[in-house]
Amino acid sequence: MSTEKNEASMVIIKPDGIKKSLTGNIITRLSETKLKIIGAKMTTMTKEMAEQHYHHLTDKPFFGELVKYMTGAYHTKRIMVMVYYGPNAIEKIRKMCGATNPEEADPTSIRGSYGRITTRGVFENVIHASDSTKDAEREIKLWFKPEEIAEVELYPTKETVLKSKSVVWA
């Protein structure tokens, strides 16, 4: 009996990964997991989104630097957010990413290959990956609308009528 279960994992190519043109290299490395990309987009991370995404780190001394880093204070404001789906997605992606600290990461991992620690002590580790199914769900719902996920209905949805102002193409 197989212990593999289909699950989703949120991946962010961080501002330093974008600035260094590592997007293709990272996606190629992640393709080795044989998982499907079911959502992807280029976007920016606002201060509010950074605080929501990394809410579990607000009490850490590096939180302010992390928010600056993710919102583009040191590189670019652009990030790429993706949802990978398939058997044991979280475990497979985290193994491919390597340890959070680039100096402790396996040299063949993404962070070991492309990450660095700045003189300010910021871990510029080029990639974020969900660390649990609970966090993956929270992160995916934060970054993606249900209609932006292809092929798979990840979480329950409901129809609602929103009366809000939107920017549309002219």
N, C-alpha and C positions, 0 to 999 in steps of 0.2 A: 504494500500500500504506500503510495507516494505521500510525502509530507509537504509537498509544494502546494501553495494556495495562491490564486490570483489576487493581486492587490495593486494599489496605485501608490506611486511615490512622486513627490514634488521635487523638482530640480531647478535651481537657479544658477545660471552662469552669471557670476558677480561682475561688478564694474571693471575690475582689473583683468578678468578673463576676456571681456569685450574689448577693452582698450588694447590688449596685447594680441588681438585677432586670434584667440584660441577657440572660438566657437566651433569651428569645423573639427579641430583636433579633439575637443571634448566630446562632441556628439559621436565622432568615429569611435572613440574609446568606449563610450557608453553602449554603442551598438554591439559590442562584444557580449553584452548581457542577453542578447536575443529578445529584449523586451520591446513592446510597441510604444511609440510616441502617440498619445491620444489627445494631446493639447500642447500648443506652443505659441508663444508670442513675444515680441520685443515690447518692452515697456520701461517705465522709470519707477523707482521706489521713493515715494514721498516720506517725509519724516514720520507722518502718522502711520503709514503702511509699515515702515521699519519698526516702529514701536509696537504695532500689533503683531507683526510676524515674529519678532524676537522678544515678545512680552516676558517669556520665561527667564530672560537674562537681565531684566531691568535693575536688579540689585548687584550686578557684577561691576567691578571698577572699570572695565573696558567698554561698557554699554554705550557711552557717549561717542567714543571713537568708532565703534561698530556702526552706529547710526550715520555718522559722517561718511564713513567708507561706503556704506550701501546706498546712500543718497547722492553719491557722486562728488563729494568734496575733494577727493584725491585723484580721480581718474575721469570717468565719464558718468553721466546720469543713467545711461542705458543698462538694462539687464535683460536677460532672456529667461523666461519662465517656461517650464515644460512639465508635462505629466507623463510619466512612464507607467506602463501597465503590463502585468504578466505574473508568472509564478515567482514568488519570493522577491518581488521587485525591490523592496526596501533593503533587504540584506544584500542583494546583488549590487545595487547601486552604491551603497555605503562602502562595500568592500572595494569597488572600483575607484571610489573617491579617495580613500585612505584617511588617516587620522586628521583631525581638525588642525592640529599644529603641523604645518608643512615640514618642520625639521624632524618630527617624529613619524611622519608618513612614510610608508614603503616607497622607495625611490621609483618604483614602476607604477605607482598609483597616480591619479590625476593631480592630487595636491602635492605629492612627492616630486612630480615632474615639473609642475608649473607654479607652485605656491612659494611664498617667501614671508618672512617676518620683517616689517619695516623698522627703522630706527625709532619710531614712535611706539613700537611693540604691538602694532596691529597685525593680526594674522591675515594676510592677503592670500587666501587659499582658493581662489578662483571659482569655487562651486559650493552650493548648499544642497543637501539632500535630506529629506525627511528621515527622522530616526525612529518613528513608530507609525502604526496605522492610524492611531488617534491624531498625531501631529500632521500626518499626510492629509487626512480629511480636513482638519482645520485650515491648513495652508492652501490646499486646493480650492476650498470654498472662499478663501480670502482673495485669491488671485484670478479665479475663473468663474464665469457664469456657466450654468448647466449646458447651454447651447454651444459653448466653446470646446466642449469635450466630444471627440469623435468616437463613434462606434459603440461605446460602452456607457451604460447608465450607472454611474458610480454610486450615487447616493439618491435617496428619495427626493422627488421634486414636487412642486405644486404650482398651479397657475395662479397668477395674481395680476391685478391691474394696478400699475404704478402711475401716479400723477406727479411726475417730476420733470424738470427741465433737462433736456439732453442736447448734446452737440451732435449734429448730423452733417453729412457731406452736403455741400452747397450744390 
